[in-house]
């Protein structure tokens, strides 16, 4: 692996290894765990198993692997039960280790299963999508969705390590790569104006020479935020800033049943809505809103809903969002491009107007 970045959380600290190919690093870790008698098992999805089966085999050898259906619907209570049954069948004890090999769905589900199994076992993240590489594999948030809302059930459970290999992105569908770019744009907006300017000059793509450096930049920013506010308890700002665009985006996902939009697509629309809300609050100008939407479009992401969604349903979903306080949505707004803040006092009419401007109805 070419580069190492550390998430410093005391006894829960861990490395993020970033490079082109992680085969040797993952295989060495598994062999070292096996050498001490620890049971190692894998969780992945059907898409990765079909497209990268040889690479997975080279990494994990003969370790037992549970393959799940790809897609957001997999982050559910029934599938969690199947994963826990798999751990039981494989006789994974408290010294056992689970490797999550896939996108954000697999990472979130595996992490929560690891947190729950025997009250907590070790797990490692091997993210294979851009979204998971720059965001969901780092920070220890794990969980599943309910019909009532996104990620309403979960636990903080830090991985023991993260192995990021950009060669996995070669077989990632363009739509999935674009979905990951939404999170990259988010990082530029909330805390790295230079990164946003870079994305303005040259949209990110799979073969971009700067891809590895961009991934590292996002991971470093997230690590810094997580180190300061691991469990999202800061009264203002803190880890909640990572939810820029997500209050709107999660509502879109929940109302559409977690199937119409990829997570990154919903976040992209949410970023546009958050920008418009920030303008209405007098924080940024229409020029900055236009810049944000131009970058979203340049990365093949939507700026508006494909079909109208009822405002009452969207607001009901936002009220159930895990970030809500006293039943009121908590928003992350932009002070400027590269700086964000949390707001609990957003007038509902402003949020409604922002949602209407990205295609909501009613």
Secondary structure, DSSP 8 states (H G I E B T S, - for coil): --EEEEE--GGG-EEEEEES--HHHHHHHHHHHHHTT--EEEEEEHHHHHHSHHHHHHHHTT-EEEEE--SGGGSSHHHHHHHHHHHHHTT--TT-EEEEEESHHHHHHHHHHHHHGGG--EEEEEE-SHHIIIIITSS-EEEEEETTEEEEEEEE---SEEEEEGGGGGGS-HHHHHHHHHHHHHHHHHH-HHHHHHHHHS---TT-TTHHHHHHHHHHHHHHHHHH-TTS--SSSGGGGGGTTHHHHHHHHHHTTTTSS-HHHHHHHHHHHHHHHHHHTTSS-HHHHHHHHHHHHHTT--SS-SS--BHHHHHHHHHHSTT-BTTB--EEEEEETTEEEEES---HHHHHHHHHHTT-B-
